[in-house]
Amino acid sequence: VESLRMGLTAARTLLEFYISLPLRREVAFNNAGWIQLGFAVTLACKLVVAASEPSIHPHTADLTRALNLSNMLSRCVLRIQALVTSHLDARGDRDVFYHYEKRLSRAQWWFESRTLSRSQQNESFAVAMDGLSDPSIAQMPSEEEIEGYPTIPRDEFDFQWPGLFPSPTFDDPFAGWMTQGPAAFE
């Protein structure tokens, strides 16, 4: 729990720092800065989802509330959208900000879908617990009854880095990076 609290604090600090920068400061970021920011966003999403676990939530509620990740992600997306242009490069590709905005939007979608799913599970659990003494409540709602948002079975809840975005487009910025082999570094 203490490591989770430290991670939430670090994520909040880095994301608040990013949001506090003067507008368009991102233009001067080098690749390492973008990688760090992307990692912080991904990790923050995962940490907040983990912190919403009923047994952990009482110990982390203050930090998740202070981080307010949903709002923070929206603010990050808006900052990046301000940098997106319609210009194409020599290969006919959009600028890096366009791609980073898409990546942030996917992270936001992932986070929002998990927190919505988790909050609905918690509400269903509370109703089920209250209903133990009430014979009129037969069972918890099925997956289809939760307005089209599937719940995440515990055995499928992958908390590892590669499991965050199963889409191969998530790895595009790193395409070929590890295939160079050790000879490239000698």
CYANA upper distance limits for C-alpha pairs under 8 A (distance plus 0.5 A):
  1 VAL  CA      5 ARG  CA      6.70
  1 VAL  CA     56 ILE  CA      7.53
  1 VAL  CA     59 HIS  CA      7.73
  1 VAL  CA     60 THR  CA      8.38
  2 GLU  CA      6 MET  CA      6.73
  3 SER  CA      7 GLY  CA      6.61
  4 LEU  CA      8 LEU  CA      6.67
  4 LEU  CA     47 LEU  CA      7.23
  4 LEU  CA     51 ALA  CA      7.82
  4 LEU  CA     60 THR  CA      8.42
  5 ARG  CA      9 THR  CA      6.69
  5 ARG  CA     60 THR  CA      6.83
  5 ARG  CA     63 LEU  CA      7.60
  6 MET  CA     10 ALA  CA      6.63
  7 GLY  CA     11 ALA  CA      6.57
  7 GLY  CA     44 ALA  CA      8.19
  7 GLY  CA     47 LEU  CA      7.69
  8 LEU  CA     12 ARG  CA      6.62
  8 LEU  CA     44 ALA  CA      7.07
  8 LEU  CA     47 LEU  CA      7.07
  8 LEU  CA     48 VAL  CA      7.85
  8 LEU  CA     63 LEU  CA      7.01
  8 LEU  CA     64 THR  CA      7.61
  8 LEU  CA     67 LEU  CA      7.96
  9 THR  CA     13 THR  CA      6.67
  9 THR  CA     63 LEU  CA      7.40
  9 THR  CA     67 LEU  CA      8.42
 10 ALA  CA     14 LEU  CA      6.70
 11 ALA  CA     15 LEU  CA      6.54
 11 ALA  CA     40 ALA  CA      6.41
 11 ALA  CA     41 VAL  CA      8.00
 11 ALA  CA     43 LEU  CA      8.05
 11 ALA  CA     44 ALA  CA      6.10
 11 ALA  CA     67 LEU  CA      8.44
 12 ARG  CA     16 GLU  CA      6.37
 12 ARG  CA     44 ALA  CA      8.45
 12 ARG  CA     66 ALA  CA      8.40
 12 ARG  CA     67 LEU  CA      5.81
 13 THR  CA     17 PHE  CA      6.58
 14 LEU  CA     18 TYR  CA      6.74
 14 LEU  CA     37 LEU  CA      8.36
 14 LEU  CA     40 ALA  CA      7.85
 15 LEU  CA     19 ILE  CA      6.68
 15 LEU  CA     37 LEU  CA      8.30
 15 LEU  CA     40 ALA  CA      8.04
 15 LEU  CA     41 VAL  CA      8.22
 15 LEU  CA     72 MET  CA      7.91
 16 GLU  CA     20 SER  CA      6.54
 17 PHE  CA     21 LEU  CA      7.00
 19 ILE  CA     75 ARG  CA      7.82
 19 ILE  CA     76 CYS  CA      7.31
 19 ILE  CA     79 ARG  CA      8.50
 21 LEU  CA     25 ARG  CA      6.99
 23 LEU  CA     79 ARG  CA      7.91
 24 ARG  CA     83 LEU  CA      7.49
 25 ARG  CA     29 PHE  CA      7.92
 29 PHE  CA     33 GLY  CA      6.09
 29 PHE  CA     34 TRP  CA      7.16
 30 ASN  CA     34 TRP  CA      7.15
 31 ASN  CA     35 ILE  CA      6.70
 32 ALA  CA     36 GLN  CA      6.61
 33 GLY  CA     37 LEU  CA      6.63
 34 TRP  CA     38 GLY  CA      6.49
 35 ILE  CA     39 PHE  CA      6.52
 36 GLN  CA     40 ALA  CA      6.56
 37 LEU  CA     41 VAL  CA      6.72
 38 GLY  CA     42 THR  CA      6.70
 38 GLY  CA    104 LEU  CA      8.48
 39 PHE  CA     43 LEU  CA      6.41
 40 ALA  CA     44 ALA  CA      6.35
 41 VAL  CA     45 CYS  CA      6.74
 41 VAL  CA     73 LEU  CA      8.44
 41 VAL  CA    104 LEU  CA      8.38
 41 VAL  CA    107 ALA  CA      7.99
 42 THR  CA     46 LYS  CA      6.89
 42 THR  CA    107 ALA  CA      7.19
 42 THR  CA    164 LEU  CA      8.38
 43 LEU  CA     47 LEU  CA      6.47
 44 ALA  CA     48 VAL  CA      6.59
 44 ALA  CA     69 LEU  CA      8.11
 45 CYS  CA     49 VAL  CA      6.79
 45 CYS  CA     69 LEU  CA      7.93
 45 CYS  CA    107 ALA  CA      7.90
 45 CYS  CA    111 PHE  CA      6.14
 46 LYS  CA     50 ALA  CA      6.62
 46 LYS  CA    111 PHE  CA      8.23
 46 LYS  CA    159 PHE  CA      7.56
 47 LEU  CA     51 ALA  CA      6.41
 48 VAL  CA     52 SER  CA      6.76
 48 VAL  CA     64 THR  CA      6.77
 48 VAL  CA     69 LEU  CA      8.29
 49 VAL  CA     53 GLU  CA      7.78
 49 VAL  CA    111 PHE  CA      7.89
 49 VAL  CA    114 ARG  CA      7.37
 49 VAL  CA    115 THR  CA      6.94
 50 ALA  CA     56 ILE  CA      8.49
 51 ALA  CA     56 ILE  CA      6.26
 51 ALA  CA     57 HIS  CA      5.88
 51 ALA  CA     60 THR  CA      6.57
 51 ALA  CA     61 ALA  CA      8.16
 51 ALA  CA     64 THR  CA      8.05
 52 SER  CA     56 ILE  CA      7.19
 52 SER  CA     57 HIS  CA      5.47
 52 SER  CA     60 THR  CA      8.49
 52 SER  CA     61 ALA  CA      8.39
 52 SER  CA    115 THR  CA      8.48
 52 SER  CA    118 ARG  CA      8.03
 53 GLU  CA     57 HIS  CA      6.16
 54 PRO  CA     58 PRO  CA      8.02
 54 PRO  CA    122 ASN  CA      8.31
 56 ILE  CA     60 THR  CA      7.07
 57 HIS  CA     61 ALA  CA      5.91
 60 THR  CA     64 THR  CA      6.75
 61 ALA  CA     65 ARG  CA      6.45
 62 ASP  CA     66 ALA  CA      6.66
 63 LEU  CA     67 LEU  CA      6.52
 64 THR  CA     68 ASN  CA      6.57
 64 THR  CA     69 LEU  CA      7.91
 67 LEU  CA     72 MET  CA      7.91
 68 ASN  CA     72 MET  CA      6.68
 69 LEU  CA     73 LEU  CA      6.37
 70 SER  CA     74 SER  CA      6.87
 70 SER  CA    108 GLN  CA      7.74
 70 SER  CA    111 PHE  CA      8.31
 70 SER  CA    112 GLU  CA      7.67
 71 ASN  CA     75 ARG  CA      6.77
 72 MET  CA     76 CYS  CA      6.74
 73 LEU  CA     77 VAL  CA      6.63
 73 LEU  CA    104 LEU  CA      7.92
 73 LEU  CA    108 GLN  CA      6.66
 74 SER  CA     78 LEU  CA      6.72
 74 SER  CA    108 GLN  CA      8.15
 75 ARG  CA     79 ARG  CA      6.77
 76 CYS  CA     80 ILE  CA      6.86
 76 CYS  CA    104 LEU  CA      8.18
 77 VAL  CA     81 GLN  CA      6.53
 77 VAL  CA    101 GLU  CA      6.46
 77 VAL  CA    104 LEU  CA      6.69
 77 VAL  CA    105 SER  CA      7.20
 78 LEU  CA     82 ALA  CA      6.87
 79 ARG  CA     83 LEU  CA      7.61
 80 ILE  CA     84 VAL  CA      7.18
 80 ILE  CA     97 PHE  CA      6.72
 80 ILE  CA     98 TYR  CA      8.34
 80 ILE  CA    100 TYR  CA      7.93
 80 ILE  CA    101 GLU  CA      6.23
 81 GLN  CA     97 PHE  CA      7.91
 81 GLN  CA     98 TYR  CA      7.86
 81 GLN  CA    101 GLU  CA      6.81
 83 LEU  CA     97 PHE  CA      6.67
 83 LEU  CA     98 TYR  CA      8.46
 84 VAL  CA     95 ASP  CA      7.42
 84 VAL  CA     97 PHE  CA      5.73
 84 VAL  CA     98 TYR  CA      5.66
 85 THR  CA     94 ARG  CA      8.28
 85 THR  CA     95 ASP  CA      7.35
 85 THR  CA     97 PHE  CA      8.47
 85 THR  CA     98 TYR  CA      7.88
 86 SER  CA     94 ARG  CA      7.47
 86 SER  CA     95 ASP  CA      8.40
 87 HIS  CA     94 ARG  CA      6.87
 87 HIS  CA     95 ASP  CA      7.42
 88 LEU  CA     92 GLY  CA      5.55
 88 LEU  CA     93 ASP  CA      5.68
 88 LEU  CA     94 ARG  CA      5.39
 88 LEU  CA     95 ASP  CA      7.15
 89 ASP  CA     93 ASP  CA      5.90
 89 ASP  CA     94 ARG  CA      6.98
 89 ASP  CA     95 ASP  CA      7.58
 94 ARG  CA     98 TYR  CA      6.78
 94 ARG  CA     99 HIS  CA      7.90
 95 ASP  CA     99 HIS  CA      7.45
 96 VAL  CA    100 TYR  CA      6.62
 97 PHE  CA    101 GLU  CA      6.41
 98 TYR  CA    102 LYS  CA      6.89
 99 HIS  CA    103 ARG  CA      6.77
100 TYR  CA    104 LEU  CA      6.65
101 GLU  CA    105 SER  CA      6.56
102 LYS  CA    106 ARG  CA      6.70
103 ARG  CA    107 ALA  CA      6.77
103 ARG  CA    170 PHE  CA      7.75
104 LEU  CA    108 GLN  CA      6.61
105 SER  CA    109 TRP  CA      6.57
106 ARG  CA    110 TRP  CA      6.55
107 ALA  CA    111 PHE  CA      6.60
108 GLN  CA    112 GLU  CA      6.46
109 TRP  CA    113 SER  CA      6.46
110 TRP  CA    114 ARG  CA      6.71
110 TRP  CA    165 PHE  CA      8.49
111 PHE  CA    115 THR  CA      6.61
112 GLU  CA    116 LEU  CA      6.45
113 SER  CA    117 SER  CA      6.52
113 SER  CA    149 TYR  CA      7.90
114 ARG  CA    118 ARG  CA      6.45
114 ARG  CA    152 ILE  CA      8.38
115 THR  CA    119 SER  CA      6.44
116 LEU  CA    120 GLN  CA      6.64
116 LEU  CA    149 TYR  CA      8.39
117 SER  CA    121 GLN  CA      6.67
117 SER  CA    149 TYR  CA      6.90
117 SER  CA    150 PRO  CA      7.28
117 SER  CA    151 THR  CA      5.85
117 SER  CA    152 ILE  CA      7.73
118 ARG  CA    122 ASN  CA      6.66
118 ARG  CA    151 THR  CA      7.82
119 SER  CA    123 GLU  CA      6.67
120 GLN  CA    124 SER  CA      6.56
120 GLN  CA    146 ILE  CA      7.97
121 GLN  CA    125 PHE  CA      6.53
121 GLN  CA    151 THR  CA      7.68
122 ASN  CA    126 ALA  CA      6.66
123 GLU  CA    127 VAL  CA      6.71
124 SER  CA    128 ALA  CA      6.53
124 SER  CA    140 MET  CA      6.46
124 SER  CA    141 PRO  CA      7.56
125 PHE  CA    129 MET  CA      6.55
125 PHE  CA    140 MET  CA      7.85
126 ALA  CA    130 ASP  CA      6.63
127 VAL  CA    131 GLY  CA      6.37
127 VAL  CA    140 MET  CA      8.26
128 ALA  CA    132 LEU  CA      6.77
128 ALA  CA    137 ILE  CA      7.95
128 ALA  CA    139 GLN  CA      7.37
128 ALA  CA    140 MET  CA      6.59
130 ASP  CA    134 ASP  CA      7.71
131 GLY  CA    135 PRO  CA      7.39
131 GLY  CA    136 SER  CA      8.07
131 GLY  CA    137 ILE  CA      6.05
132 LEU  CA    137 ILE  CA      8.30
141 PRO  CA    145 GLU  CA      6.27
141 PRO  CA    146 ILE  CA      7.43
142 SER  CA    146 ILE  CA      7.40
143 GLU  CA    148 GLY  CA      7.97
143 GLU  CA    149 TYR  CA      7.80
143 GLU  CA    150 PRO  CA      6.03
143 GLU  CA    151 THR  CA      6.81
144 GLU  CA    148 GLY  CA      6.37
144 GLU  CA    149 TYR  CA      8.17
144 GLU  CA    150 PRO  CA      7.81
146 ILE  CA    150 PRO  CA      7.70
152 ILE  CA    156 GLU  CA      7.07
152 ILE  CA    157 PHE  CA      6.80
153 PRO  CA    157 PHE  CA      6.93
158 ASP  CA    163 GLY  CA      6.16
158 ASP  CA    164 LEU  CA      7.93
159 PHE  CA    163 GLY  CA      7.24
159 PHE  CA    164 LEU  CA      7.86
160 GLN  CA    164 LEU  CA      7.48
162 PRO  CA    166 PRO  CA      7.69
165 PHE  CA    170 PHE  CA      6.85
166 PRO  CA    170 PHE  CA      8.09
167 SER  CA    171 ASP  CA      8.45
168 PRO  CA    172 ASP  CA      7.46
171 ASP  CA    175 ALA  CA      6.75
174 PHE  CA    178 MET  CA      8.42
176 GLY  CA    180 GLN  CA      7.27
180 GLN  CA    184 ALA  CA      6.50
181 GLY  CA    185 PHE  CA      8.38
182 PRO  CA    186 GLU  CA      7.45
